[in-house]
Amino acid sequence: MKKSYFPNIITTLNLLSGFLSIVFASEGNYEFAAALILVASIFDLTDGIVARLLKTSSQFGVELDSLSDAVSFGAAPAFLIYKFHFHTLGWIGILLSSFLLIFGVLRLARFNSQITDLDTKADFKGLPIPLSAITVAMFILYEFNTHDFSNSINYIAIPLVLILSIAMVSNIKYSAFPKLNKSTLRGKPFYLLFTILGLILVFLTDGTALFYIFLVIVFWGIIKHFIKKISPSNKNEKIELKEKQI
């Protein structure tokens, strides 16, 4: 068996997980459907690691990964949120749900068109579609853990879907997940601290804190973006750029 088959098999398992999530959501098993999106994200993370370890990164793998992501992190969470919440809103619910798929696919298309090095994962422009899907899945699981389904559709679900959808096609910069090695831990100990605190919170809250952790990740990218825009250094850069153009 060729080495390139191994990461592609893992990517296919990502695709299968997304399809099964849609199947279980259609049958009303929303908790398991949400869990399968998380399983798909694990496969999505693993296939890239395996491809780099085996040095088998290829354009075919990139395309297969994107097609799988469109199902697992676009169609699956869109259908899940529709069946769980938005089906009560009629055509408006269908439109709202579709945003996760449509903007997610646009995000994937933009990402693929900007790839220059298959072996290097640079920072992301726009919220990565797996992160959007995981946040939706965590929201569903959070509701089951807290048994709070009453006002979620108006106060959380609708704003959440709109924010995630817009963030995916925005120019907001999200950092790629760093490789856990000695140089990373020395240079950016914040990542290690955040991971440890996150694990403690997850343990203490029986997993409920996971939804809040992913919300923090999503909004931290947005907050950093606007802080950078209004910072004096950014204004000076714009002035220098205009002077050069003149």
N, C-alpha and C positions, 0 to 999 in steps of 0.2 A: 504494500500500500504506500502511495506517495505521501511524503510528509505534509504536503499542502492539503490533503484530505482532512486531516485532524481539525484544524481551525474551521474549515468549511462545514464539517459535521456539527461542531459546536454551534456555529451560526444557524444551521438548520434546526437545531434544538431550540434556539431562541425563537425562530419562526413558528415552530410547532407549539411552543408555550403560548405565544400570542394567539394562535388559532384556537387552542383549547380554552383560553380565557374568554374568547368570544362565545364559544359553545356553552360554557358554564354560566356566563352572564345571561344568555338567552333562556337558560333553564331556571334562572332565578337564584343560582348559587353565587351570590355576589362576593362573598368573602373569599371563596376559592378562586374566583375569577381575578380578584385583586392580587391574591397571593401568586398566581401564575404570571402576572406582569412582573412581579419582583423576581420570580425564577428566571424569566426571560432576560431581565437586566443582569443577572449573575452570568448567564451564558454570553451576553453581549460583552461583558467585561472580560470574561475568560478567553473568548476567541481571539481578541487582540493580543492578549498576553502570550497565548500559545503560538500565534503567528510570528510574533517578534522573537520568541525563544527559539523557534525552529527556523527562523529567517525565511519564511515563506509568504511574506506580505506580497499581495498582487492586486492589480486593478480588478480582477474578477472577484477577489475577496471583498474589496471595498464595495462593489456593486451589490453583491449578495448580502452584505451586512446592511446596506441601506434599504434594500427591499424587505429584509426581515424586520428592520426597525420600523418601517412604515406600517407593518401589520401589528407588531407587538407593542409599539409605543405610540402609534397613531390611531389605527382602527380600533384596537382592543380597548384602550382607555376611553375613547370617544363613545364606543358602544356601551361600555360599562356605565359611564356617567349618565348616558341617555336612559338606559333601562332602570337604573337605580333612582334617578332624580328627575331628569328632564322630560320623560315621556308624558308627564302631566301638563306640560306647557304647549303641547301641540306642535305646530310647525316652528315656533320660536325655539322650542326645546331641541328639535332636529337641527336647526341652524346653529345653535349654541354648541351642541355636541360636535358638530362637524368641524368647528374651528380647531379642535385639538388635532384632527386628522389633516385638514387642509394646510394649516400653518406649520404643522410638523413636517409634512412632505416638502413644503417650500424651504423649510430650514435644512432638510437633508440635501435637497438639490443645490442650495447655495454652498453648503459645506463641501459637497463632492466637487463642485466646480472650482473650489479654491484650494484643493489639495495639491501640494507641490512635492511633498516627500512622504511616501507611504509608511516609512518607519518612524517618523517624527510626529508626535501629537502636540500641536501648538495650542495656544489659548483659543477658546471658542468665541466666535462672534454670534451673539444670540444664545438664549437658553438651550442647551442640548436637549433633544427630544426624549432621550431616556429619563433625564431628570424631571421633565414635565410629567411623563407617564408615571414615574415612581411617586411623585407628589400626589397625583390623583388616586393612585392605588392606596397610598398611606391615608388619604382622607377617608376613603371608604372603610378601611380597616379601623381607623380612629372612631368613626361613627358606631361601628359594631362594638368596639371596646367600651365606649362610653354610653351606648344606647341612646344617643341624642340625635334623633332624626327629624325633630319638629321643624325648626326654623332654618335648618342647614341650607336648604335650597336657595333661599333669598339672601341670607347674610354671609354665606361662605361659598357655596357651590358656584353660583353665577359669577361673583367677582373673581374667584379662583381660576375658573376656566378662561375668563377674559384676560386676566393678568398673564397666565401661562402662555396663552396663544400669542399675545402681543410680544411678550418677552422672547419667544422663539424666533421671530422675524425681525427683532430689533437689532441695533448695533451695540447693544450692551455686551461688554466683555466678561466672559466667565472663564476662570482659570481651569486648565486641565488638571485632573487629579494627579498630584505628585507621586513619583515612585518612592516607596518607603525604603530608603537606604541611609547610610550614615551621613552623607553630605546633605541630604534633605532635612534630616532631623536636626543637624547642627545649624544649618542656614535658616530653616523655618520651623522652629520648635512649636509654633502656634498650631500647626497641623496635628502634631502628636497630642498636644494638650486638648484640642477640640475633639479629637477622636476618643480620648480617654473619658472626657466629660460626657460626651455623647453616649458612650457605652454604659456609663454609670446611670445616666438619666433613663436610658432605655430599660435597664434592669430594675430601677426603682419604680418605674411607672408601668411595668408589664408591657412594654412596647408602645404605649400611647405617645410617648415623647417623640417617637420617630417622625410623626407628621409635623411637629413643630420644628424639628431639626431641619427637615427638608424645606420648610417654609423659610427658615432663617437663611439657608443657602440661596434660595431663589431671590429673596428680598435683599440680601447682602450685595449681590451683584448689581441690583438696581440702585441701591443706596450709593455704592462706590462710583457708579457711573455718573450720578448727579453731583456727587462731591467733587469729582474730577473736573466736571464741566464748569463749576463755579469757582474752582481754586485759582489763585493768582498765577500760578505757574502755567496753567492751561491757557489763560488769557494772554500771557506773554508769548507763548508759542504761536498763538493765532496772529498776534501783531507782527511777529518776526516773519511769519509765512506770507502775510499781506505785503510787507516791505520788500521781500524777495521777489514777489510777483510783479510789483511795481518797477 
